Amino acid sequence: MARMSSNISDSVPRLKRWLPRLRGKRIGVLGDLMLDRYLWGTASRLSPEAAVPVVDFVEQSECLGGAGNVAVNIAALGGKVEAFGVIGTEEAGRAVQKCLHAANIADKGVVADPKRITTVKTRIIARHLLPNVLAPVVVAATLGIGGAIMAEAALSFVGLGAQPPTPSWGAMVSDGRDLLRVAPWVSLFPGVAIGLTVLGVNLLGDGLRDALDVRVR
């Protein structure tokens, strides 16, 4: 940590020396001109017991990402920036050009290609990040469901779970303990139902993982 703080403190004088040199200089930025979109709103719950809040999106803002973000930062420091890159002709590409004009960045070097798809972070998340994380999330969720069923059954078995007249498999197993010699099915059937349910949820999770895993396609 001490070494990192010393590097940061050393970079501050360098930045102060470089700032006057950037003002008025013509600087070209070449790279992927990305578009970042942000949704702004408020989150509220319909009731205190509601598990999931309701989000009301009221505004959408757009800004440059990737090489465009670098160009905006240099322009904010006083440099005359000209961007170079390839964007698409769809709505996202027009939004990139609008952001360039708003930041006073020259876009003569920006080529609009109809075959090009403008890079949007939401598209990266949907097409590349989400498919890779969906499979382990599904497996974790199914394991959590199985664990929750077992936990509820265990608590009901010892009398700390759902109370009568609410039905519970764990309570049914507990009620049949004194009847194991004369009527074992009173405890056997609820126990088998718990095991089959947990096994079925886990098998469902394994099947969804194989279906959603992009590495096995």
N, C-alpha and C positions, 0 to 999 in steps of 0.2 A: 504493500500500500504506500509506503514511503517513497519507493522508486516511482510509482505511478504518479503520485502527487507532485514529485519533482519534475517529471516530464511535462505535466500540465502547466506548472508554473513557468517552465522554460519556454513553452510554446506561446505564452501570452506576449512577451516582448517581440517574438518573431512576427506574430500576427499584427502587432502595432506597427512594425516596420514595413510590412507588406501592404497594409491597407492604403497608404498614400500612393503606392505604385499601381494599385488596381484602378484607382479613379481615373476615368477618361481613357483607359486602355481598351483596345478592341480584342476581345477574347472569344474564340470559337469553342463550342462544346459539342462533341460528337458522341452519340450513344442512343440508347433506347428511350424515346420520349414516352413515358408512361403517364397514365391518367389515374389519379387517386380520387375516389368518391367517398364522401362521408355523409351519413344520415344523422341529423340532429333531432332530438325529441325528448319527451319526458316519459318516465316509467312510473306507473302507479298500480296499486293492487285494487281489485274490485271490492275486496273485503280483507280484513286482517287474517282470515284463515286461508286465503287464496295462495296456492303454492307458487304459481307462475305470475309474474307481473305483466300488465298490459302496457305495451310500448306504443306511444303515439308519436309517429314521425311527422314533424312539421316543416322540416327544411332539409335540402340536399345541397351540399357544397362540393366543388370540384377544384382540384389543384394538380400541379405537375408533380410527377414522381420520376425516379430514376435519374437519367441525365438531365431531364427538365428541372428537377429539384436543384441540381447543382447549378444550372444556368440561372435560376431564380436567386439563389444565394449569392452568386457572384454579382448579379445585377443589383442586388440590395446593398452590396458593398461599394457600389459606384462604378463598376466596370460596364463597358458597352459590349454586350454579349450577343453573339449570333449563333443560333442553334442549327445543328446539322443532324438529320435523321430521316427515317421513313415512317410515315403514319398511314393509316387507312383513310378512306373517304366516307366512312360511316359516321354516325352521330358522335362516337367517341373521338374520332379524328378531328372533327370540327370543334369539339370541346377543347382539345389540346391546342389548336391554333388560337382559339379564343383566350385561353389562359396565357399563351405566349404574348399576344397583343396586350393583355391587361398588365403584364409584367414589363412591357416595353422591351421585349426581346425580339430581335430581327429573325424572321423565319424564311428568308430567301433560300436558305440551304435545306429547308424541310420539304421533302418530296411526298406528295399524296398519291399513293398507289392503290388502285381499286382492289388488287389482289392481296393487299396487306391488311391484317387485322390489328388495330391499335391495341397495345398492351394495356389492360385494365386490371388492377389488383384483384377486384372481385372475381374476374374471370380466371385469374391464376388460382385463387382459392378454390373456386368451384370445380375447375378442370384438373388441377394437379394436387393441391394440398388435401382437399376433402376426400377424394377417393383413397388416398393413402392412409388417412387416419380413421376412416369410417369403420374398417374391419375391426381393429382393436377396440374401438369405442363400443361396437355392438357386442363383442365378446365380454368386455368388462360389464356392460349393462346386464347381459343375461346372467353372468355370474353373480352380480349384485341382486338380481331378482331371486335366484335360487337361495342365496344367503339370507335374504329377507324372509322367505318362506320358512326356512329352517329355524331362523331366530324366533319368528312368531309362534311356530309350533312348540319350540322349547319353552318359551315364556308361558304359553297357555298350558303346557303340561304341568308346570310347577305352580300354576294358579296366578301368574302375574300378567297374563295376556288378556285376551278377550273374555269378558265375563258373561255368564248366561243371562238372557237367552240368545246371545250372539253365538252362532255356531263356529267352532274351530276344530280342526283336525287334531291339534295337540291336546285340547281338552277332551276330545273323544277317546284318544289313546289313554289319557289319564283316568277317565271314567271306567274303562274296561280292565284296569289292572287287577281288580278284585274278582274278575270273572274269567281270568285266563284259563282256569281248569275246566270250567263248565261251558263257557262261550268265548273262545279265543278270538272269534271273528269280530267281536266288538272293538278290540284294539288293533286287530290285524288289518282290517280293511282301511281305516284311516291312515295307519302307518304306511301301507302300500300306496295309498293315494298321494301321500307326501313324497315318497321316494320317486314315484312315476312322474309327478309334476315337476320336481326338481330336475330329474333326468331329461324330461322332454324339453324344458327350457334350455338346458345346456346343449342338447343336440340341435335345437333350433338355432342357438348362437353359433355353433360350429358350422351349420349349413349356411347361415347368412355370411359368416366369415369367408367361406370358400366361394360363395357367389359374388361377394363384393371385393375380394382381394384382387387388386390389379396385377399382382405378381404372378398369379396362376393363369392369366389370360394369354 
